[in-house]
Amino acid sequence: IDSVLRISQIAVPHLEKTKGAIVNVSSIAKSALDQITVQMAGSLAKKGIRVNSVKHRQGMKKLVLSSSPPYRRASHVLAGYKCCVCKVVFQIILFLADRSQSEILVGHIVTADGGLTLKGVL
């Protein structure tokens, strides 16, 4: 959590100029980042920065992001870092990061777990 806060603090000046977005990613097993997301969203909204989060279940099929289409944009967003993320979670991250698609979403935690956290469903 400290690294999320530190990286976000460093990015704020650039995100403020570009009206960018922060998309936190966490596991359904850990909820501390949910509160951080909501607090950050409240404090950064006045600067035009949207903050949202994606929670996913661990063990989902992984997809290595690369510089080939359609993942070129994500590689740019992730500043060249190679990482593994479920394809569905990746698509949600792109959606939340794109102001033209999700401008109205601020402070939301999207749970992408296939219904795992719903009682009695799975």
CNS distance restraints for C-alpha pairs under 8 A (distance, minus, plus):
assign (resid   1 and name CA) (resid   5 and name CA) 6.37 0.50 0.50
assign (resid   1 and name CA) (resid  32 and name CA) 7.88 0.50 0.50
assign (resid   1 and name CA) (resid  33 and name CA) 6.83 0.50 0.50
assign (resid   2 and name CA) (resid   6 and name CA) 6.11 0.50 0.50
assign (resid   3 and name CA) (resid   7 and name CA) 5.95 0.50 0.50
assign (resid   4 and name CA) (resid   8 and name CA) 6.01 0.50 0.50
assign (resid   4 and name CA) (resid  24 and name CA) 7.86 0.50 0.50
assign (resid   5 and name CA) (resid   9 and name CA) 6.12 0.50 0.50
assign (resid   6 and name CA) (resid  10 and name CA) 6.32 0.50 0.50
assign (resid   7 and name CA) (resid  11 and name CA) 6.17 0.50 0.50
assign (resid   8 and name CA) (resid  12 and name CA) 6.10 0.50 0.50
assign (resid   8 and name CA) (resid  22 and name CA) 7.58 0.50 0.50
assign (resid  11 and name CA) (resid  15 and name CA) 6.04 0.50 0.50
assign (resid  12 and name CA) (resid  16 and name CA) 5.83 0.50 0.50
assign (resid  12 and name CA) (resid  49 and name CA) 8.00 0.50 0.50
assign (resid  13 and name CA) (resid  17 and name CA) 6.44 0.50 0.50
assign (resid  14 and name CA) (resid  18 and name CA) 6.25 0.50 0.50
assign (resid  14 and name CA) (resid  20 and name CA) 7.84 0.50 0.50
assign (resid  15 and name CA) (resid  19 and name CA) 5.40 0.50 0.50
assign (resid  15 and name CA) (resid  20 and name CA) 4.45 0.50 0.50
assign (resid  15 and name CA) (resid  21 and name CA) 6.73 0.50 0.50
assign (resid  15 and name CA) (resid  49 and name CA) 6.38 0.50 0.50
assign (resid  16 and name CA) (resid  20 and name CA) 6.59 0.50 0.50
assign (resid  16 and name CA) (resid  47 and name CA) 5.85 0.50 0.50
assign (resid  16 and name CA) (resid  48 and name CA) 6.22 0.50 0.50
assign (resid  16 and name CA) (resid  49 and name CA) 6.09 0.50 0.50
assign (resid  19 and name CA) (resid  47 and name CA) 7.91 0.50 0.50
assign (resid  19 and name CA) (resid  48 and name CA) 5.40 0.50 0.50
assign (resid  19 and name CA) (resid  49 and name CA) 5.52 0.50 0.50
assign (resid  19 and name CA) (resid  50 and name CA) 7.95 0.50 0.50
assign (resid  20 and name CA) (resid  48 and name CA) 7.60 0.50 0.50
assign (resid  20 and name CA) (resid  49 and name CA) 5.54 0.50 0.50
assign (resid  20 and name CA) (resid  50 and name CA) 6.87 0.50 0.50
assign (resid  20 and name CA) (resid  97 and name CA) 7.50 0.50 0.50
assign (resid  20 and name CA) (resid  99 and name CA) 7.68 0.50 0.50
assign (resid  21 and name CA) (resid  49 and name CA) 5.41 0.50 0.50
assign (resid  21 and name CA) (resid  50 and name CA) 4.71 0.50 0.50
assign (resid  21 and name CA) (resid  51 and name CA) 5.76 0.50 0.50
assign (resid  21 and name CA) (resid  52 and name CA) 7.94 0.50 0.50
assign (resid  21 and name CA) (resid  96 and name CA) 7.73 0.50 0.50
assign (resid  21 and name CA) (resid  97 and name CA) 5.51 0.50 0.50
assign (resid  21 and name CA) (resid  98 and name CA) 7.88 0.50 0.50
assign (resid  21 and name CA) (resid  99 and name CA) 7.74 0.50 0.50
assign (resid  22 and name CA) (resid  49 and name CA) 7.43 0.50 0.50
assign (resid  22 and name CA) (resid  50 and name CA) 6.26 0.50 0.50
assign (resid  22 and name CA) (resid  51 and name CA) 4.70 0.50 0.50
assign (resid  22 and name CA) (resid  52 and name CA) 6.41 0.50 0.50
assign (resid  22 and name CA) (resid  97 and name CA) 7.00 0.50 0.50
assign (resid  23 and name CA) (resid  51 and name CA) 5.92 0.50 0.50
assign (resid  23 and name CA) (resid  52 and name CA) 5.03 0.50 0.50
assign (resid  23 and name CA) (resid  53 and name CA) 5.11 0.50 0.50
assign (resid  23 and name CA) (resid  54 and name CA) 7.15 0.50 0.50
assign (resid  23 and name CA) (resid  93 and name CA) 6.48 0.50 0.50
assign (resid  23 and name CA) (resid  96 and name CA) 6.80 0.50 0.50
assign (resid  23 and name CA) (resid  97 and name CA) 6.61 0.50 0.50
assign (resid  24 and name CA) (resid  33 and name CA) 7.63 0.50 0.50
assign (resid  24 and name CA) (resid  37 and name CA) 7.13 0.50 0.50
assign (resid  24 and name CA) (resid  51 and name CA) 7.72 0.50 0.50
assign (resid  24 and name CA) (resid  52 and name CA) 6.36 0.50 0.50
assign (resid  24 and name CA) (resid  53 and name CA) 4.42 0.50 0.50
assign (resid  24 and name CA) (resid  54 and name CA) 6.25 0.50 0.50
assign (resid  25 and name CA) (resid  53 and name CA) 5.63 0.50 0.50
assign (resid  25 and name CA) (resid  54 and name CA) 4.88 0.50 0.50
assign (resid  25 and name CA) (resid  55 and name CA) 5.93 0.50 0.50
assign (resid  25 and name CA) (resid  56 and name CA) 7.86 0.50 0.50
assign (resid  26 and name CA) (resid  30 and name CA) 6.83 0.50 0.50
assign (resid  26 and name CA) (resid  31 and name CA) 7.82 0.50 0.50
assign (resid  26 and name CA) (resid  33 and name CA) 6.91 0.50 0.50
assign (resid  26 and name CA) (resid  53 and name CA) 7.52 0.50 0.50
assign (resid  26 and name CA) (resid  54 and name CA) 6.30 0.50 0.50
assign (resid  26 and name CA) (resid  55 and name CA) 4.79 0.50 0.50
assign (resid  26 and name CA) (resid  56 and name CA) 6.51 0.50 0.50
assign (resid  27 and name CA) (resid  31 and name CA) 7.68 0.50 0.50
assign (resid  27 and name CA) (resid  55 and name CA) 5.02 0.50 0.50
assign (resid  27 and name CA) (resid  56 and name CA) 4.96 0.50 0.50
assign (resid  27 and name CA) (resid  57 and name CA) 5.63 0.50 0.50
assign (resid  27 and name CA) (resid  58 and name CA) 6.45 0.50 0.50
assign (resid  28 and name CA) (resid  55 and name CA) 5.37 0.50 0.50
assign (resid  28 and name CA) (resid  56 and name CA) 5.53 0.50 0.50
assign (resid  28 and name CA) (resid  57 and name CA) 5.50 0.50 0.50
assign (resid  28 and name CA) (resid  58 and name CA) 7.82 0.50 0.50
assign (resid  28 and name CA) (resid 111 and name CA) 7.51 0.50 0.50
assign (resid  28 and name CA) (resid 113 and name CA) 7.74 0.50 0.50
assign (resid  29 and name CA) (resid  57 and name CA) 7.56 0.50 0.50
assign (resid  31 and name CA) (resid  35 and name CA) 7.36 0.50 0.50
assign (resid  32 and name CA) (resid  36 and name CA) 6.69 0.50 0.50
assign (resid  33 and name CA) (resid  37 and name CA) 5.99 0.50 0.50
assign (resid  34 and name CA) (resid  38 and name CA) 6.38 0.50 0.50
assign (resid  34 and name CA) (resid  53 and name CA) 7.13 0.50 0.50
assign (resid  34 and name CA) (resid 109 and name CA) 6.71 0.50 0.50
assign (resid  35 and name CA) (resid  39 and name CA) 6.12 0.50 0.50
assign (resid  36 and name CA) (resid  40 and name CA) 5.94 0.50 0.50
assign (resid  37 and name CA) (resid  41 and name CA) 5.98 0.50 0.50
assign (resid  37 and name CA) (resid  51 and name CA) 6.32 0.50 0.50
assign (resid  37 and name CA) (resid  52 and name CA) 6.13 0.50 0.50
assign (resid  37 and name CA) (resid  53 and name CA) 6.45 0.50 0.50
assign (resid  37 and name CA) (resid 107 and name CA) 6.26 0.50 0.50
assign (resid  37 and name CA) (resid 108 and name CA) 7.91 0.50 0.50
assign (resid  37 and name CA) (resid 109 and name CA) 7.84 0.50 0.50
assign (resid  38 and name CA) (resid  42 and name CA) 6.29 0.50 0.50
assign (resid  38 and name CA) (resid  51 and name CA) 7.63 0.50 0.50
assign (resid  38 and name CA) (resid  52 and name CA) 7.63 0.50 0.50
assign (resid  38 and name CA) (resid 107 and name CA) 4.87 0.50 0.50
assign (resid  38 and name CA) (resid 108 and name CA) 7.29 0.50 0.50
assign (resid  39 and name CA) (resid  43 and name CA) 6.35 0.50 0.50
assign (resid  39 and name CA) (resid 107 and name CA) 7.96 0.50 0.50
assign (resid  40 and name CA) (resid  44 and name CA) 5.83 0.50 0.50
assign (resid  40 and name CA) (resid  51 and name CA) 6.59 0.50 0.50
assign (resid  40 and name CA) (resid 107 and name CA) 7.87 0.50 0.50
assign (resid  41 and name CA) (resid  45 and name CA) 5.68 0.50 0.50
assign (resid  41 and name CA) (resid  49 and name CA) 7.64 0.50 0.50
assign (resid  41 and name CA) (resid  50 and name CA) 6.14 0.50 0.50
assign (resid  41 and name CA) (resid  51 and name CA) 4.75 0.50 0.50
assign (resid  41 and name CA) (resid  52 and name CA) 7.14 0.50 0.50
assign (resid  41 and name CA) (resid 106 and name CA) 6.22 0.50 0.50
assign (resid  41 and name CA) (resid 107 and name CA) 4.97 0.50 0.50
assign (resid  42 and name CA) (resid  46 and name CA) 7.83 0.50 0.50
assign (resid  42 and name CA) (resid 107 and name CA) 7.22 0.50 0.50
assign (resid  44 and name CA) (resid  48 and name CA) 6.71 0.50 0.50
assign (resid  44 and name CA) (resid  49 and name CA) 5.40 0.50 0.50
assign (resid  44 and name CA) (resid  50 and name CA) 6.96 0.50 0.50
assign (resid  44 and name CA) (resid  51 and name CA) 7.62 0.50 0.50
assign (resid  45 and name CA) (resid  49 and name CA) 5.19 0.50 0.50
assign (resid  45 and name CA) (resid  50 and name CA) 5.88 0.50 0.50
assign (resid  45 and name CA) (resid  51 and name CA) 7.84 0.50 0.50
assign (resid  45 and name CA) (resid 106 and name CA) 7.66 0.50 0.50
assign (resid  50 and name CA) (resid 103 and name CA) 7.89 0.50 0.50
assign (resid  50 and name CA) (resid 105 and name CA) 7.48 0.50 0.50
assign (resid  50 and name CA) (resid 106 and name CA) 5.34 0.50 0.50
assign (resid  50 and name CA) (resid 107 and name CA) 7.36 0.50 0.50
assign (resid  51 and name CA) (resid 106 and name CA) 5.68 0.50 0.50
assign (resid  51 and name CA) (resid 107 and name CA) 5.55 0.50 0.50
assign (resid  51 and name CA) (resid 108 and name CA) 7.67 0.50 0.50
assign (resid  52 and name CA) (resid  96 and name CA) 7.05 0.50 0.50
assign (resid  52 and name CA) (resid 105 and name CA) 7.43 0.50 0.50
assign (resid  52 and name CA) (resid 106 and name CA) 5.92 0.50 0.50
assign (resid  52 and name CA) (resid 107 and name CA) 4.91 0.50 0.50
assign (resid  52 and name CA) (resid 108 and name CA) 4.95 0.50 0.50
assign (resid  52 and name CA) (resid 109 and name CA) 5.93 0.50 0.50
assign (resid  52 and name CA) (resid 110 and name CA) 7.89 0.50 0.50
assign (resid  53 and name CA) (resid 107 and name CA) 7.59 0.50 0.50
assign (resid  53 and name CA) (resid 108 and name CA) 6.28 0.50 0.50
assign (resid  53 and name CA) (resid 109 and name CA) 4.64 0.50 0.50
assign (resid  53 and name CA) (resid 110 and name CA) 6.12 0.50 0.50
assign (resid  54 and name CA) (resid  89 and name CA) 7.17 0.50 0.50
assign (resid  54 and name CA) (resid  92 and name CA) 7.42 0.50 0.50
assign (resid  54 and name CA) (resid  93 and name CA) 7.15 0.50 0.50
assign (resid  54 and name CA) (resid 109 and name CA) 5.65 0.50 0.50
assign (resid  54 and name CA) (resid 110 and name CA) 4.75 0.50 0.50
assign (resid  54 and name CA) (resid 111 and name CA) 5.93 0.50 0.50
assign (resid  54 and name CA) (resid 112 and name CA) 6.99 0.50 0.50
assign (resid  55 and name CA) (resid 109 and name CA) 6.93 0.50 0.50
assign (resid  55 and name CA) (resid 110 and name CA) 6.09 0.50 0.50
assign (resid  55 and name CA) (resid 111 and name CA) 4.73 0.50 0.50
assign (resid  55 and name CA) (resid 112 and name CA) 5.94 0.50 0.50
assign (resid  55 and name CA) (resid 113 and name CA) 7.59 0.50 0.50
assign (resid  56 and name CA) (resid  89 and name CA) 7.17 0.50 0.50
assign (resid  56 and name CA) (resid 111 and name CA) 6.00 0.50 0.50
assign (resid  56 and name CA) (resid 112 and name CA) 4.82 0.50 0.50
assign (resid  56 and name CA) (resid 113 and name CA) 5.24 0.50 0.50
assign (resid  57 and name CA) (resid 112 and name CA) 7.13 0.50 0.50
assign (resid  57 and name CA) (resid 113 and name CA) 5.22 0.50 0.50
assign (resid  60 and name CA) (resid  86 and name CA) 6.17 0.50 0.50
assign (resid  61 and name CA) (resid  86 and name CA) 5.67 0.50 0.50
assign (resid  61 and name CA) (resid  87 and name CA) 7.78 0.50 0.50
assign (resid  62 and name CA) (resid  84 and name CA) 5.86 0.50 0.50
assign (resid  62 and name CA) (resid  85 and name CA) 5.26 0.50 0.50
assign (resid  62 and name CA) (resid  86 and name CA) 4.52 0.50 0.50
assign (resid  62 and name CA) (resid  87 and name CA) 6.89 0.50 0.50
assign (resid  63 and name CA) (resid  84 and name CA) 5.52 0.50 0.50
assign (resid  63 and name CA) (resid  85 and name CA) 5.44 0.50 0.50
assign (resid  63 and name CA) (resid  86 and name CA) 5.43 0.50 0.50
assign (resid  63 and name CA) (resid  87 and name CA) 5.79 0.50 0.50
assign (resid  64 and name CA) (resid  82 and name CA) 7.26 0.50 0.50
assign (resid  64 and name CA) (resid  83 and name CA) 6.08 0.50 0.50
assign (resid  64 and name CA) (resid  84 and name CA) 4.64 0.50 0.50
assign (resid  64 and name CA) (resid  85 and name CA) 6.64 0.50 0.50
assign (resid  65 and name CA) (resid  71 and name CA) 6.15 0.50 0.50
assign (resid  65 and name CA) (resid  74 and name CA) 7.47 0.50 0.50
assign (resid  65 and name CA) (resid  75 and name CA) 6.76 0.50 0.50
assign (resid  65 and name CA) (resid  82 and name CA) 6.29 0.50 0.50
assign (resid  65 and name CA) (resid  83 and name CA) 6.16 0.50 0.50
assign (resid  65 and name CA) (resid  84 and name CA) 6.39 0.50 0.50
assign (resid  65 and name CA) (resid  85 and name CA) 7.55 0.50 0.50
assign (resid  66 and name CA) (resid  71 and name CA) 5.96 0.50 0.50
assign (resid  66 and name CA) (resid  72 and name CA) 6.66 0.50 0.50
assign (resid  66 and name CA) (resid  75 and name CA) 6.39 0.50 0.50
assign (resid  66 and name CA) (resid  82 and name CA) 7.05 0.50 0.50
assign (resid  67 and name CA) (resid  71 and name CA) 5.91 0.50 0.50
assign (resid  67 and name CA) (resid  72 and name CA) 4.39 0.50 0.50
assign (resid  67 and name CA) (resid  73 and name CA) 7.89 0.50 0.50
assign (resid  67 and name CA) (resid  75 and name CA) 5.91 0.50 0.50
assign (resid  68 and name CA) (resid  72 and name CA) 5.35 0.50 0.50
assign (resid  69 and name CA) (resid  73 and name CA) 7.88 0.50 0.50
assign (resid  71 and name CA) (resid  75 and name CA) 6.28 0.50 0.50
assign (resid  72 and name CA) (resid  76 and name CA) 6.37 0.50 0.50
assign (resid  73 and name CA) (resid  77 and name CA) 6.20 0.50 0.50
assign (resid  74 and name CA) (resid  78 and name CA) 5.98 0.50 0.50
assign (resid  74 and name CA) (resid  94 and name CA) 7.19 0.50 0.50
assign (resid  75 and name CA) (resid  79 and name CA) 6.24 0.50 0.50
assign (resid  75 and name CA) (resid  80 and name CA) 5.28 0.50 0.50
assign (resid  75 and name CA) (resid  81 and name CA) 6.87 0.50 0.50
assign (resid  75 and name CA) (resid  82 and name CA) 7.48 0.50 0.50
assign (resid  76 and name CA) (resid  80 and name CA) 5.89 0.50 0.50
assign (resid  78 and name CA) (resid  82 and name CA) 7.97 0.50 0.50
assign (resid  85 and name CA) (resid  89 and name CA) 6.64 0.50 0.50
assign (resid  85 and name CA) (resid  90 and name CA) 6.22 0.50 0.50
assign (resid  86 and name CA) (resid  90 and name CA) 6.10 0.50 0.50
assign (resid  87 and name CA) (resid  91 and name CA) 6.29 0.50 0.50
assign (resid  88 and name CA) (resid  92 and name CA) 6.37 0.50 0.50
assign (resid  88 and name CA) (resid 112 and name CA) 7.86 0.50 0.50
assign (resid  89 and name CA) (resid  93 and name CA) 6.17 0.50 0.50
assign (resid  89 and name CA) (resid 112 and name CA) 6.85 0.50 0.50
assign (resid  90 and name CA) (resid  94 and name CA) 6.33 0.50 0.50
assign (resid  91 and name CA) (resid  95 and name CA) 6.20 0.50 0.50
assign (resid  92 and name CA) (resid  96 and name CA) 6.15 0.50 0.50
assign (resid  93 and name CA) (resid  97 and name CA) 6.04 0.50 0.50
assign (resid  94 and name CA) (resid  98 and name CA) 6.14 0.50 0.50
assign (resid  95 and name CA) (resid 101 and name CA) 6.27 0.50 0.50
assign (resid  95 and name CA) (resid 102 and name CA) 6.47 0.50 0.50
assign (resid  96 and name CA) (resid 101 and name CA) 7.44 0.50 0.50
assign (resid  96 and name CA) (resid 102 and name CA) 5.63 0.50 0.50
assign (resid  96 and name CA) (resid 105 and name CA) 7.61 0.50 0.50
assign (resid  97 and name CA) (resid 102 and name CA) 7.54 0.50 0.50
assign (resid  98 and name CA) (resid 102 and name CA) 6.21 0.50 0.50
assign (resid  98 and name CA) (resid 103 and name CA) 7.61 0.50 0.50
assign (resid  99 and name CA) (resid 103 and name CA) 4.59 0.50 0.50
assign (resid 113 and name CA) (resid 117 and name CA) 7.09 0.50 0.50
assign (resid 115 and name CA) (resid 121 and name CA) 6.69 0.50 0.50
assign (resid 115 and name CA) (resid 122 and name CA) 6.98 0.50 0.50
assign (resid 116 and name CA) (resid 121 and name CA) 7.11 0.50 0.50
assign (resid 116 and name CA) (resid 122 and name CA) 5.94 0.50 0.50
assign (resid 118 and name CA) (resid 122 and name CA) 7.57 0.50 0.50
